[in-house]
Amino acid sequence: MAPKWVGSSGRHGIPRADQIHAILNATFEAELEGEAQEGRIMLFIGPAHEQTDRELEILVNDFPATGKEAVVFHAMTLGPKFKRFREDYQP
Amino acid sequence: MTDQRKTDYDALADRLTGDSPLEAAAVQLGSDAAASGRAFLLREYGGDAAIRQAIRRGRPRVGDSTPGESATVRGRIADVEYRAFMELVTELGKPQSELIREAVHLLLEHHNKLAS
């Protein structure tokens, strides 16, 4: 099995390999409260690849313990909204 | 029958990245976030080998079908050249990466560095 990438994840032209790298090397992860119709919505922030400091924001609809594949539905270079969101949760 | 619970991911992405305020139910930072991301991918792909394969598939090598990442070159350029380059990108409708590969190829040709 593998996650499903829907069309909205490609809007900003982020290669899928970079999206996977950002999740695998995430420096920030959050479950967004009350946003999922089913399962949970996860935010991952991490570097696009090893040769860059450029960070990506990735949004995933995850369905743990159901056997249902997760859905990656947003990927772009980290923007101001999630930068501020991360700052709000930094110690 | 229509699935009433089907999520509209375009609308969800717009909403979450728009002006609506967000709250976190749980947060992981630093190495804990990386461990959590890795656990998520392992759960989805079933193993490290499948994750590596997915990364290779998502970043195909340039110029041949050998698996693995292509070599990358990096360098800074002057603002004036950057502006001209971006104009060219728009005019030709080609991605930056394709034009950079073309430029490197022309440079190597000029210096007779390409194998015959």
N, CA and C atoms of all chains as a GROMACS GRO file, in nm:
protein
  621
    1MET      N    1   0.084  -0.120   0.000
    1MET     CA    2   0.000   0.000   0.000
    1MET      C    3   0.088   0.125   0.000
    2ALA      N    4   0.033   0.234  -0.040
    2ALA     CA    5   0.105   0.362  -0.040
    2ALA      C    6   0.002   0.473  -0.024
    3PRO      N    7   0.045   0.589   0.024
    3PRO     CA    8  -0.052   0.698   0.033
    3PRO      C    9  -0.104   0.735  -0.106
    4LYS      N   10  -0.219   0.798  -0.106
    4LYS     CA   11  -0.277   0.843  -0.233
    4LYS      C   12  -0.248   0.993  -0.245
    5TRP      N   13  -0.195   1.034  -0.361
    5TRP     CA   14  -0.172   1.176  -0.385
    5TRP      C   15  -0.286   1.228  -0.473
    6VAL      N   16  -0.365   1.320  -0.420
    6VAL     CA   17  -0.475   1.375  -0.500
    6VAL      C   18  -0.428   1.503  -0.570
    7GLY      N   19  -0.508   1.549  -0.666
    7GLY     CA   20  -0.469   1.660  -0.752
    7GLY      C   21  -0.423   1.784  -0.679
    8SER      N   22  -0.488   1.815  -0.566
    8SER     CA   23  -0.454   1.938  -0.496
    8SER      C   24  -0.310   1.935  -0.442
    9SER      N   25  -0.251   1.816  -0.427
    9SER     CA   26  -0.113   1.808  -0.376
    9SER      C   27  -0.012   1.852  -0.482
   10GLY      N   28  -0.056   1.860  -0.608
   10GLY     CA   29   0.035   1.898  -0.715
   10GLY      C   30   0.021   2.042  -0.759
   11ARG      N   31  -0.068   2.117  -0.692
   11ARG     CA   32  -0.093   2.256  -0.734
   11ARG      C   33   0.031   2.343  -0.738
   12HIS      N   34   0.124   2.320  -0.644
   12HIS     CA   35   0.238   2.408  -0.631
   12HIS      C   36   0.366   2.348  -0.690
   13GLY      N   37   0.350   2.238  -0.763
   13GLY     CA   38   0.462   2.181  -0.838
   13GLY      C   39   0.572   2.121  -0.754
   14ILE      N   40   0.540   2.078  -0.633
   14ILE     CA   41   0.643   2.016  -0.548
   14ILE      C   42   0.657   1.869  -0.587
   15PRO      N   43   0.778   1.826  -0.628
   15PRO     CA   44   0.795   1.686  -0.667
   15PRO      C   45   0.757   1.591  -0.553
   16ARG      N   46   0.700   1.478  -0.588
   16ARG     CA   47   0.655   1.383  -0.487
   16ARG      C   48   0.771   1.336  -0.398
   17ALA      N   49   0.888   1.319  -0.459
   17ALA     CA   50   1.004   1.276  -0.380
   17ALA      C   51   1.036   1.378  -0.271
   18ASP      N   52   1.022   1.506  -0.303
   18ASP     CA   53   1.048   1.611  -0.203
   18ASP      C   54   0.943   1.606  -0.092
   19GLN      N   55   0.820   1.574  -0.130
   19GLN     CA   56   0.714   1.565  -0.029
   19GLN      C   57   0.743   1.450   0.068
   20ILE      N   58   0.785   1.337   0.012
   20ILE     CA   59   0.816   1.222   0.098
   20ILE      C   60   0.936   1.255   0.187
   21HIS      N   61   1.036   1.322   0.129
   21HIS     CA   62   1.154   1.359   0.207
   21HIS      C   63   1.116   1.450   0.323
   22ALA      N   64   1.027   1.544   0.297
   22ALA     CA   65   0.986   1.638   0.402
   22ALA      C   66   0.914   1.566   0.517
   23ILE      N   67   0.834   1.466   0.483
   23ILE     CA   68   0.764   1.390   0.588
   23ILE      C   69   0.864   1.304   0.666
   24LEU      N   70   0.954   1.242   0.591
   24LEU     CA   71   1.052   1.151   0.653
   24LEU      C   72   1.148   1.226   0.744
   25ASN      N   73   1.173   1.353   0.713
   25ASN     CA   74   1.268   1.433   0.790
   25ASN      C   75   1.198   1.552   0.857
   26ALA      N   76   1.073   1.531   0.894
   26ALA     CA   77   0.993   1.641   0.950
   26ALA      C   78   1.059   1.698   1.076
   27THR      N   79   1.049   1.828   1.090
   27THR     CA   80   1.096   1.894   1.212
   27THR      C   81   0.977   1.940   1.297
   28PHE      N   82   0.858   1.935   1.236
   28PHE     CA   83   0.736   1.974   1.307
   28PHE      C   84   0.622   1.890   1.251
   29GLU      N   85   0.540   1.839   1.343
   29GLU     CA   86   0.422   1.762   1.300
   29GLU      C   87   0.307   1.799   1.393
   30ALA      N   88   0.189   1.818   1.337
   30ALA     CA   89   0.074   1.851   1.421
   30ALA      C   90  -0.050   1.780   1.368
   31GLU      N   91  -0.131   1.735   1.462
   31GLU     CA   92  -0.266   1.688   1.425
   31GLU      C   93  -0.358   1.808   1.441
   32LEU      N   94  -0.429   1.843   1.334
   32LEU     CA   95  -0.514   1.963   1.337
   32LEU      C   96  -0.648   1.928   1.400
   33GLU      N   97  -0.682   2.005   1.499
   33GLU     CA   98  -0.802   1.979   1.580
   33GLU      C   99  -0.930   2.000   1.499
   34GLY      N  100  -1.016   1.900   1.495
   34GLY     CA  101  -1.151   1.915   1.442
   34GLY      C  102  -1.162   1.946   1.294
   35GLU      N  103  -1.060   1.916   1.214
   35GLU     CA  104  -1.064   1.951   1.072
   35GLU      C  105  -1.098   1.833   0.982
   36ALA      N  106  -1.093   1.711   1.035
   36ALA     CA  107  -1.114   1.593   0.949
   36ALA      C  108  -1.260   1.551   0.947
   37GLN      N  109  -1.306   1.522   0.827
   37GLN     CA  110  -1.440   1.464   0.812
   37GLN      C  111  -1.434   1.318   0.857
   38GLU      N  112  -1.319   1.257   0.830
   38GLU     CA  113  -1.294   1.119   0.868
   38GLU      C  114  -1.144   1.106   0.897
   39GLY      N  115  -1.106   1.027   0.995
   39GLY     CA  116  -0.965   1.012   1.028
   39GLY      C  117  -0.912   1.137   1.096
   40ARG      N  118  -0.790   1.176   1.062
   40ARG     CA  119  -0.731   1.296   1.121
   40ARG      C  120  -0.649   1.369   1.014
   41ILE      N  121  -0.636   1.500   1.031
   41ILE     CA  122  -0.556   1.580   0.938
   41ILE      C  123  -0.421   1.608   1.005
   42MET      N  124  -0.314   1.568   0.936
   42MET     CA  125  -0.179   1.587   0.988
   42MET      C  126  -0.105   1.691   0.905
   43LEU      N  127  -0.034   1.777   0.975
   43LEU     CA  128   0.055   1.874   0.909
   43LEU      C  129   0.198   1.831   0.935
   44PHE      N  130   0.277   1.819   0.828
   44PHE     CA  131   0.421   1.792   0.841
   44PHE      C  132   0.496   1.910   0.783
   45ILE      N  133   0.599   1.955   0.855
   45ILE     CA  134   0.689   2.057   0.801
   45ILE      C  135   0.830   1.998   0.804
   46GLY      N  136   0.897   2.003   0.690
   46GLY     CA  137   1.031   1.946   0.682
   46GLY      C  138   1.102   1.993   0.557
   47PRO      N  139   1.234   1.966   0.547
   47PRO     CA  140   1.311   2.011   0.430
   47PRO      C  141   1.277   1.933   0.304
   48ALA      N  142   1.284   2.003   0.189
   48ALA     CA  143   1.247   1.942   0.062
   48ALA      C  144   1.345   1.831   0.020
   49HIS      N  145   1.472   1.854   0.047
   49HIS     CA  146   1.573   1.750   0.021
   49HIS      C  147   1.698   1.785   0.098
   50GLU      N  148   1.802   1.701   0.083
   50GLU     CA  149   1.919   1.716   0.169
   50GLU      C  150   2.004   1.837   0.135
   51GLN      N  151   1.991   1.888   0.012
   51GLN     CA  152   2.078   1.999  -0.030
   51GLN      C  153   2.012   2.135  -0.011
   52THR      N  154   1.909   2.143   0.071
   52THR     CA  155   1.840   2.271   0.086
   52THR      C  156   1.791   2.293   0.228
   53ASP      N  157   1.775   2.421   0.262
   53ASP     CA  158   1.709   2.456   0.388
   53ASP      C  159   1.562   2.490   0.362
   54ARG      N  160   1.521   2.488   0.234
   54ARG     CA  161   1.383   2.522   0.201
   54ARG      C  162   1.289   2.419   0.263
   55GLU      N  163   1.192   2.471   0.338
   55GLU     CA  164   1.099   2.380   0.407
   55GLU      C  165   0.967   2.370   0.330
   56LEU      N  166   0.904   2.256   0.342
   56LEU     CA  167   0.773   2.233   0.280
   56LEU      C  168   0.668   2.215   0.388
   57GLU      N  169   0.544   2.251   0.356
   57GLU     CA  170   0.428   2.218   0.440
   57GLU      C  171   0.347   2.113   0.366
   58ILE      N  172   0.318   2.004   0.434
   58ILE     CA  173   0.246   1.893   0.372
   58ILE      C  174   0.124   1.864   0.458
   59LEU      N  175   0.008   1.852   0.396
   59LEU     CA  176  -0.114   1.817   0.469
   59LEU      C  177  -0.162   1.679   0.423
   60VAL      N  178  -0.193   1.596   0.521
   60VAL     CA  179  -0.230   1.457   0.495
   60VAL      C  180  -0.356   1.422   0.572
   61ASN      N  181  -0.449   1.354   0.507
   61ASN     CA  182  -0.563   1.294   0.577
   61ASN      C  183  -0.524   1.150   0.606
   62ASP      N  184  -0.509   1.121   0.733
   62ASP     CA  185  -0.456   0.991   0.778
   62ASP      C  186  -0.571   0.913   0.844
   63PHE      N  187  -0.571   0.782   0.824
   63PHE     CA  188  -0.678   0.698   0.881
   63PHE      C  189  -0.615   0.583   0.960
   64PRO      N  190  -0.552   0.614   1.072
   64PRO     CA  191  -0.477   0.511   1.144
   64PRO      C  192  -0.568   0.396   1.190
   65ALA      N  193  -0.510   0.276   1.188
   65ALA     CA  194  -0.576   0.155   1.238
   65ALA      C  195  -0.702   0.119   1.161
   66THR      N  196  -0.714   0.166   1.037
   66THR     CA  197  -0.832   0.131   0.956
   66THR      C  198  -0.792   0.050   0.833
   67GLY      N  199  -0.664   0.053   0.798
   67GLY     CA  200  -0.619  -0.012   0.676
   67GLY      C  201  -0.645   0.073   0.552
   68LYS      N  202  -0.707   0.189   0.571
   68LYS     CA  203  -0.736   0.276   0.457
   68LYS      C  204  -0.613   0.362   0.426
   69GLU      N  205  -0.582   0.378   0.298
   69GLU     CA  206  -0.463   0.455   0.260
   69GLU      C  207  -0.480   0.604   0.296
   70ALA      N  208  -0.372   0.664   0.342
   70ALA     CA  209  -0.373   0.807   0.372
   70ALA      C  210  -0.380   0.887   0.242
   71VAL      N  211  -0.425   1.011   0.252
   71VAL     CA  212  -0.438   1.097   0.133
   71VAL      C  213  -0.352   1.222   0.153
   72VAL      N  214  -0.257   1.242   0.064
   72VAL     CA  215  -0.176   1.364   0.066
   72VAL      C  216  -0.248   1.465  -0.023
   73PHE      N  217  -0.288   1.579   0.036
   73PHE     CA  218  -0.372   1.669  -0.044
   73PHE      C  219  -0.320   1.812  -0.053
   74HIS      N  220  -0.204   1.840   0.008
   74HIS     CA  221  -0.148   1.975  -0.005
   74HIS      C  222   0.003   1.968   0.016
   75ALA      N  223   0.078   2.034  -0.071
   75ALA     CA  224   0.223   2.042  -0.057
   75ALA      C  225   0.270   2.172  -0.119
   76MET      N  226   0.337   2.253  -0.040
   76MET     CA  227   0.397   2.375  -0.097
   76MET      C  228   0.512   2.422  -0.008
   77THR      N  229   0.590   2.514  -0.058
   77THR     CA  230   0.695   2.575   0.023
   77THR      C  231   0.630   2.640   0.145
   78LEU      N  232   0.692   2.622   0.261
   78LEU     CA  233   0.633   2.670   0.386
   78LEU      C  234   0.597   2.818   0.376
   79GLY      N  235   0.470   2.846   0.402
   79GLY     CA  236   0.420   2.982   0.391
   79GLY      C  237   0.400   3.044   0.529
   80PRO      N  238   0.357   3.173   0.531
   80PRO     CA  239   0.347   3.246   0.658
   80PRO      C  240   0.246   3.186   0.757
   81LYS      N  241   0.136   3.130   0.704
   81LYS     CA  242   0.034   3.078   0.797
   81LYS      C  243   0.090   2.965   0.883
   82PHE      N  244   0.152   2.866   0.820
   82PHE     CA  245   0.202   2.753   0.898
   82PHE      C  246   0.334   2.786   0.969
   83LYS      N  247   0.405   2.888   0.921
   83LYS     CA  248   0.523   2.935   0.996
   83LYS      C  249   0.476   2.988   1.131
   84ARG      N  250   0.372   3.074   1.127
   84ARG     CA  251   0.318   3.130   1.252
   84ARG      C  252   0.258   3.021   1.339
   85PHE      N  253   0.189   2.927   1.276
   85PHE     CA  254   0.128   2.816   1.350
   85PHE      C  255   0.237   2.740   1.426
   86ARG      N  256   0.347   2.711   1.358
   86ARG     CA  257   0.458   2.639   1.424
   86ARG      C  258   0.513   2.720   1.540
   87GLU      N  259   0.529   2.850   1.517
   87GLU     CA  260   0.583   2.936   1.624
   87GLU      C  261   0.494   2.933   1.748
   88ASP      N  262   0.362   2.926   1.724
   88ASP     CA  263   0.269   2.923   1.837
   88ASP      C  264   0.288   2.799   1.924
   89TYR      N  265   0.343   2.693   1.865
   89TYR     CA  266   0.356   2.568   1.940
   89TYR      C  267   0.501   2.535   1.975
   90GLN      N  268   0.593   2.629   1.945
   90GLN     CA  269   0.732   2.607   1.986
   90GLN      C  270   0.744   2.639   2.135
   91PRO      N  271   0.823   2.561   2.209
   91PRO     CA  272   0.838   2.590   2.353
   91PRO      C  273   0.911   2.722   2.378
   92MET      N  274  -2.436   0.451  -0.592
   92MET     CA  275  -2.479   0.543  -0.488
   92MET      C  276  -2.367   0.642  -0.455
   93THR      N  277  -2.400   0.766  -0.434
   93THR     CA  278  -2.298   0.867  -0.404
   93THR      C  279  -2.249   0.850  -0.261
   94ASP      N  280  -2.116   0.859  -0.246
   94ASP     CA  281  -2.059   0.853  -0.111
   94ASP      C  282  -2.070   0.991  -0.046
   95GLN      N  283  -2.165   1.004   0.046
   95GLN     CA  284  -2.192   1.134   0.110
   95GLN      C  285  -2.072   1.182   0.192
   96ARG      N  286  -1.985   1.088   0.231
   96ARG     CA  287  -1.874   1.124   0.320
   96ARG      C  288  -1.747   1.156   0.243
   97LYS      N  289  -1.755   1.151   0.109
   97LYS     CA  290  -1.634   1.176   0.030
   97LYS      C  291  -1.583   1.317   0.055
   98THR      N  292  -1.455   1.327   0.087
   98THR     CA  293  -1.396   1.457   0.120
   98THR      C  294  -1.357   1.531  -0.007
   99ASP      N  295  -1.389   1.660  -0.012
   99ASP     CA  296  -1.346   1.746  -0.122
   99ASP      C  297  -1.209   1.804  -0.082
  100TYR      N  298  -1.103   1.740  -0.131
  100TYR     CA  299  -0.969   1.780  -0.086
  100TYR      C  300  -0.925   1.915  -0.141
  101ASP      N  301  -0.976   1.954  -0.256
  101ASP     CA  302  -0.945   2.088  -0.307
  101ASP      C  303  -0.998   2.193  -0.210
  102ALA      N  304  -1.124   2.174  -0.168
  102ALA     CA  305  -1.185   2.270  -0.077
  102ALA      C  306  -1.117   2.266   0.060
  103LEU      N  307  -1.082   2.146   0.104
  103LEU     CA  308  -1.016   2.132   0.235
  103LEU      C  309  -0.879   2.202   0.234
  104ALA      N  310  -0.804   2.182   0.126
  104ALA     CA  311  -0.672   2.248   0.115
  104ALA      C  312  -0.690   2.400   0.116
  105ASP      N  313  -0.791   2.448   0.042
  105ASP     CA  314  -0.815   2.593   0.038
  105ASP      C  315  -0.849   2.646   0.178
  106ARG      N  316  -0.934   2.572   0.248
  106ARG     CA  317  -0.977   2.618   0.380
  106ARG      C  318  -0.860   2.620   0.480
  107LEU      N  319  -0.783   2.509   0.481
  107LEU     CA  320  -0.676   2.499   0.582
  107LEU      C  321  -0.561   2.596   0.554
  108THR      N  322  -0.540   2.630   0.426
  108THR     CA  323  -0.431   2.722   0.396
  108THR      C  324  -0.482   2.866   0.386
  109GLY      N  325  -0.612   2.884   0.403
  109GLY     CA  326  -0.670   3.019   0.398
  109GLY      C  327  -0.663   3.089   0.533
  110ASP      N  328  -0.761   3.177   0.555
  110ASP     CA  329  -0.754   3.262   0.674
  110ASP      C  330  -0.810   3.200   0.802
  111SER      N  331  -0.873   3.082   0.789
  111SER     CA  332  -0.938   3.025   0.907
  111SER      C  333  -0.834   2.986   1.013
  112PRO      N  334  -0.865   3.016   1.140
  112PRO     CA  335  -0.770   2.982   1.246
  112PRO      C  336  -0.765   2.830   1.268
  113LEU      N  337  -0.648   2.782   1.309
  113LEU     CA  338  -0.629   2.638   1.329
  113LEU      C  339  -0.581   2.610   1.471
  114GLU      N  340  -0.620   2.496   1.522
  114GLU     CA  341  -0.572   2.452   1.654
  114GLU      C  342  -0.508   2.315   1.637
  115ALA      N  343  -0.409   2.288   1.719
  115ALA     CA  344  -0.345   2.157   1.716
  115ALA      C  345  -0.397   2.070   1.830
  116ALA      N  346  -0.432   1.946   1.797
  116ALA     CA  347  -0.472   1.850   1.901
  116ALA      C  348  -0.348   1.786   1.962
  117ALA      N  349  -0.243   1.775   1.882
  117ALA     CA  350  -0.117   1.717   1.929
  117ALA      C  351  -0.005   1.768   1.840
  118VAL      N  352   0.113   1.785   1.898
  118VAL     CA  353   0.227   1.840   1.825
  118VAL      C  354   0.352   1.758   1.857
  119GLN      N  355   0.435   1.739   1.755
  119GLN     CA  356   0.567   1.677   1.775
  119GLN      C  357   0.672   1.771   1.717
  120LEU      N  358   0.784   1.784   1.784
  120LEU     CA  359   0.890   1.874   1.738
  120LEU      C  360   1.020   1.796   1.717
  121GLY      N  361   1.106   1.852   1.632
  121GLY     CA  362   1.241   1.800   1.614
  121GLY      C  363   1.245   1.652   1.581
  122SER      N  364   1.331   1.578   1.652
  122SER     CA  365   1.349   1.436   1.620
  122SER      C  366   1.221   1.356   1.643
  123ASP      N  367   1.136   1.402   1.735
  123ASP     CA  368   1.008   1.332   1.756
  123ASP      C  369   0.919   1.345   1.632
  124ALA      N  370   0.924   1.463   1.568
  124ALA     CA  371   0.845   1.484   1.446
  124ALA      C  372   0.898   1.394   1.333
  125ALA      N  373   1.031   1.386   1.321
  125ALA     CA  374   1.089   1.299   1.218
  125ALA      C  375   1.052   1.153   1.244
  126ALA      N  376   1.057   1.112   1.370
  126ALA     CA  377   1.022   0.973   1.403
  126ALA      C  378   0.876   0.946   1.370
  127SER      N  379   0.792   1.044   1.396
  127SER     CA  380   0.650   1.029   1.368
  127SER      C  381   0.624   1.024   1.217
  128GLY      N  382   0.693   1.111   1.142
  128GLY     CA  383   0.680   1.110   0.996
  128GLY      C  384   0.727   0.978   0.938
  129ARG      N  385   0.837   0.929   0.991
  129ARG     CA  386   0.890   0.801   0.944
  129ARG      C  387   0.792   0.686   0.976
  130ALA      N  388   0.737   0.689   1.097
  130ALA     CA  389   0.640   0.585   1.137
  130ALA      C  390   0.518   0.589   1.044
  131PHE      N  391   0.476   0.710   1.010
  131PHE     CA  392   0.362   0.725   0.919
  131PHE      C  393   0.394   0.661   0.783
  132LEU      N  394   0.512   0.694   0.729
  132LEU     CA  395   0.548   0.641   0.596
  132LEU      C  396   0.569   0.489   0.601
  133LEU      N  397   0.627   0.439   0.710
  133LEU     CA  398   0.644   0.294   0.722
  133LEU      C  399   0.509   0.224   0.724
  134ARG      N  400   0.416   0.287   0.793
  134ARG     CA  401   0.279   0.230   0.802
  134ARG      C  402   0.216   0.226   0.661
  135GLU      N  403   0.240   0.333   0.585
  135GLU     CA  404   0.178   0.344   0.453
  135GLU      C  405   0.246   0.256   0.348
  136TYR      N  406   0.381   0.256   0.350
  136TYR     CA  407   0.455   0.185   0.246
  136TYR      C  408   0.493   0.042   0.285
  137GLY      N  409   0.498   0.016   0.415
  137GLY     CA  410   0.528  -0.120   0.460
  137GLY      C  411   0.674  -0.148   0.486
  138GLY      N  412   0.766  -0.057   0.452
  138GLY     CA  413   0.907  -0.081   0.480
  138GLY      C  414   0.996   0.027   0.420
  139ASP      N  415   1.122   0.028   0.468
  139ASP     CA  416   1.218   0.128   0.421
  139ASP      C  417   1.244   0.118   0.271
  140ALA      N  418   1.255  -0.007   0.222
  140ALA     CA  419   1.286  -0.027   0.080
  140ALA      C  420   1.177   0.037  -0.008
  141ALA      N  421   1.053   0.020   0.033
  141ALA     CA  422   0.942   0.078  -0.046
  141ALA      C  423   0.944   0.231  -0.039
  142ILE      N  424   0.984   0.286   0.075
  142ILE     CA  425   0.994   0.432   0.086
  142ILE      C  426   1.104   0.483  -0.007
  143ARG      N  427   1.220   0.416  -0.003
  143ARG     CA  428   1.332   0.458  -0.090
  143ARG      C  429   1.291   0.450  -0.237
  144GLN      N  430   1.220   0.342  -0.270
  144GLN     CA  431   1.175   0.325  -0.409
  144GLN      C  432   1.079   0.438  -0.449
  145ALA      N  433   0.991   0.474  -0.356
  145ALA     CA  434   0.895   0.582  -0.386
  145ALA      C  435   0.968   0.714  -0.409
  146ILE      N  436   1.075   0.738  -0.332
  146ILE     CA  437   1.153   0.861  -0.350
  146ILE      C  438   1.222   0.857  -0.487
  147ARG      N  439   1.279   0.742  -0.522
  147ARG     CA  440   1.346   0.731  -0.653
  147ARG      C  441   1.247   0.752  -0.767
  148ARG      N  442   1.128   0.692  -0.752
  148ARG     CA  443   1.027   0.707  -0.856
  148ARG      C  444   0.982   0.851  -0.870
  149GLY      N  445   0.976   0.920  -0.754
  149GLY     CA  446   0.930   1.058  -0.754
  149GLY      C  447   1.035   1.156  -0.802
  150ARG      N  448   1.160   1.108  -0.817
  150ARG     CA  449   1.266   1.196  -0.863
  150ARG      C  450   1.348   1.119  -0.965
  151PRO      N  451   1.294   1.096  -1.085
  151PRO     CA  452   1.364   1.014  -1.183
  151PRO      C  453   1.496   1.076  -1.226
  152ARG      N  454   1.592   0.991  -1.260
  152ARG     CA  455   1.720   1.042  -1.309
  152ARG      C  456   1.700   1.113  -1.442
  153VAL      N  457   1.780   1.216  -1.461
  153VAL     CA  458   1.775   1.290  -1.587
  153VAL      C  459   1.859   1.219  -1.692
  154GLY      N  460   1.804   1.195  -1.809
  154GLY     CA  461   1.885   1.150  -1.921
  154GLY      C  462   1.900   1.000  -1.936
  155ASP      N  463   1.861   0.922  -1.835
  155ASP     CA  464   1.863   0.777  -1.852
  155ASP      C  465   1.766   0.713  -1.755
  156SER      N  466   1.758   0.581  -1.760
  156SER     CA  467   1.657   0.513  -1.679
  156SER      C  468   1.719   0.442  -1.559
  157THR      N  469   1.848   0.471  -1.531
  157THR     CA  470   1.911   0.409  -1.416
  157THR      C  471   1.846   0.459  -1.288
  158PRO      N  472   1.814   0.371  -1.193
  158PRO     CA  473   1.752   0.418  -1.070
  158PRO      C  474   1.846   0.506  -0.988
  159GLY      N  475   1.791   0.591  -0.904
  159GLY     CA  476   1.873   0.676  -0.818
  159GLY      C  477   1.862   0.821  -0.857
  160GLU      N  478   1.908   0.907  -0.766
  160GLU     CA  479   1.896   1.050  -0.791
  160GLU      C  480   1.997   1.097  -0.895
  161SER      N  481   1.959   1.196  -0.974
  161SER     CA  482   2.053   1.259  -1.067
  161SER      C  483   2.146   1.351  -0.990
  162ALA      N  484   2.263   1.377  -1.049
  162ALA     CA  485   2.355   1.472  -0.988
  162ALA      C  486   2.292   1.612  -0.989
  163THR      N  487   2.325   1.692  -0.888
  163THR     CA  488   2.270   1.827  -0.879
  163THR      C  489   2.384   1.927  -0.872
  164VAL      N  490   2.371   2.038  -0.945
  164VAL     CA  491   2.468   2.147  -0.931
  164VAL      C  492   2.396   2.270  -0.877
  165ARG      N  493   2.466   2.349  -0.797
  165ARG     CA  494   2.405   2.469  -0.740
  165ARG      C  495   2.498   2.587  -0.760
  166GLY      N  496   2.443   2.706  -0.776
  166GLY     CA  497   2.526   2.824  -0.787
  166GLY      C  498   2.440   2.949  -0.783
  167ARG      N  499   2.497   3.057  -0.734
  167ARG     CA  500   2.423   3.183  -0.726
  167ARG      C  501   2.450   3.266  -0.852
  168ILE      N  502   2.352   3.344  -0.892
  168ILE     CA  503   2.370   3.431  -1.008
  168ILE      C  504   2.327   3.574  -0.972
  169ALA      N  505   2.374   3.669  -1.051
  169ALA     CA  506   2.341   3.810  -1.026
  169ALA      C  507   2.193   3.834  -1.052
  170ASP      N  508   2.138   3.934  -0.982
  170ASP     CA  509   1.995   3.967  -0.995
  170ASP      C  510   1.956   3.994  -1.140
  171VAL      N  511   2.043   4.068  -1.210
  171VAL     CA  512   2.010   4.106  -1.347
  171VAL      C  513   2.002   3.982  -1.436
  172GLU      N  514   2.091   3.888  -1.412
  172GLU     CA  515   2.087   3.763  -1.490
  172GLU      C  516   1.967   3.678  -1.451
  173TYR      N  517   1.935   3.682  -1.322
  173TYR     CA  518   1.818   3.605  -1.276
  173TYR      C  519   1.690   3.656  -1.342
  174ARG      N  520   1.678   3.791  -1.347
  174ARG     CA  521   1.558   3.848  -1.409
  174ARG      C  522   1.549   3.809  -1.557
  175ALA      N  523   1.664   3.818  -1.625
  175ALA     CA  524   1.666   3.782  -1.768
  175ALA      C  525   1.634   3.634  -1.787
  176PHE      N  526   1.689   3.553  -1.696
  176PHE     CA  527   1.664   3.408  -1.704
  176PHE      C  528   1.515   3.378  -1.687
  177MET      N  529   1.454   3.445  -1.588
  177MET     CA  530   1.311   3.420  -1.563
  177MET      C  531   1.224   3.467  -1.681
  178GLU      N  532   1.269   3.576  -1.748
  178GLU     CA  533   1.198   3.619  -1.869
  178GLU      C  534   1.204   3.510  -1.975
  179LEU      N  535   1.323   3.448  -1.986
  179LEU     CA  536   1.341   3.341  -2.084
  179LEU      C  537   1.252   3.221  -2.050
  180VAL      N  538   1.246   3.188  -1.921
  180VAL     CA  539   1.159   3.078  -1.875
  180VAL      C  540   1.016   3.102  -1.922
  181THR      N  541   0.970   3.227  -1.903
  181THR     CA  542   0.833   3.261  -1.943
  181THR      C  543   0.817   3.256  -2.094
  182GLU      N  544   0.913   3.315  -2.164
  182GLU     CA  545   0.903   3.320  -2.310
  182GLU      C  546   0.902   3.182  -2.374
  183LEU      N  547   0.989   3.093  -2.323
  183LEU     CA  548   1.002   2.961  -2.384
  183LEU      C  549   0.902   2.861  -2.327
  184GLY      N  550   0.846   2.894  -2.211
  184GLY     CA  551   0.749   2.802  -2.149
  184GLY      C  552   0.811   2.671  -2.106
  185LYS      N  553   0.942   2.676  -2.077
  185LYS     CA  554   1.010   2.554  -2.031
  185LYS      C  555   1.044   2.568  -1.884
  186PRO      N  556   1.054   2.456  -1.809
  186PRO     CA  557   1.093   2.466  -1.669
  186PRO      C  558   1.237   2.515  -1.654
  187GLN      N  559   1.266   2.579  -1.540
  187GLN     CA  560   1.402   2.627  -1.512
  187GLN      C  561   1.504   2.515  -1.527
  188SER      N  562   1.469   2.397  -1.472
  188SER     CA  563   1.564   2.285  -1.470
  188SER      C  564   1.604   2.246  -1.612
  189GLU      N  565   1.507   2.249  -1.705
  189GLU     CA  566   1.537   2.211  -1.843
  189GLU      C  567   1.633   2.312  -1.906
  190LEU      N  568   1.610   2.440  -1.878
  190LEU     CA  569   1.699   2.544  -1.935
  190LEU      C  570   1.838   2.538  -1.874
  191ILE      N  571   1.846   2.506  -1.745
  191ILE     CA  572   1.978   2.493  -1.682
  191ILE      C  573   2.054   2.376  -1.745
  192ARG      N  574   1.985   2.265  -1.767
  192ARG     CA  575   2.052   2.150  -1.831
  192ARG      C  576   2.101   2.187  -1.970
  193GLU      N  577   2.017   2.264  -2.043
  193GLU     CA  578   2.056   2.308  -2.177
  193GLU      C  579   2.179   2.399  -2.169
  194ALA      N  580   2.180   2.489  -2.070
  194ALA     CA  581   2.292   2.583  -2.056
  194ALA      C  582   2.421   2.508  -2.023
  195VAL      N  583   2.413   2.411  -1.932
  195VAL     CA  584   2.533   2.334  -1.896
  195VAL      C  585   2.582   2.256  -2.017
  196HIS      N  586   2.488   2.199  -2.092
  196HIS     CA  587   2.526   2.123  -2.212
  196HIS      C  588   2.600   2.213  -2.312
  197LEU      N  589   2.546   2.335  -2.335
  197LEU     CA  590   2.611   2.428  -2.430
  197LEU      C  591   2.750   2.469  -2.380
  198LEU      N  592   2.764   2.490  -2.251
  198LEU     CA  593   2.893   2.527  -2.192
  198LEU      C  594   2.996   2.415  -2.212
  199LEU      N  595   2.952   2.292  -2.185
  199LEU     CA  596   3.043   2.178  -2.199
  199LEU      C  597   3.080   2.156  -2.345
  200GLU      N  598   2.984   2.180  -2.434
  200GLU     CA  599   3.013   2.171  -2.577
  200GLU      C  600   3.118   2.274  -2.616
  201HIS      N  601   3.100   2.397  -2.565
  201HIS     CA  602   3.191   2.506  -2.595
  201HIS      C  603   3.334   2.474  -2.552
  202HIS      N  604   3.346   2.405  -2.441
  202HIS     CA  605   3.480   2.372  -2.389
  202HIS      C  606   3.525   2.231  -2.430
  203ASN      N  607   3.456   2.173  -2.526
  203ASN     CA  608   3.490   2.038  -2.575
  203ASN      C  609   3.501   1.936  -2.463
  204LYS      N  610   3.405   1.940  -2.371
  204LYS     CA  611   3.410   1.848  -2.258
  204LYS      C  612   3.310   1.733  -2.268
  205LEU      N  613   3.240   1.729  -2.379
  205LEU     CA  614   3.143   1.621  -2.393
  205LEU      C  615   3.208   1.505  -2.466
  206ALA      N  616   3.183   1.382  -2.416
  206ALA     CA  617   3.238   1.264  -2.483
  206ALA      C  618   3.176   1.253  -2.621
  207SER      N  619   3.258   1.214  -2.719
  207SER     CA  620   3.205   1.205  -2.855
  207SER      C  621   3.135   1.071  -2.874
   0.00000   0.00000   0.00000
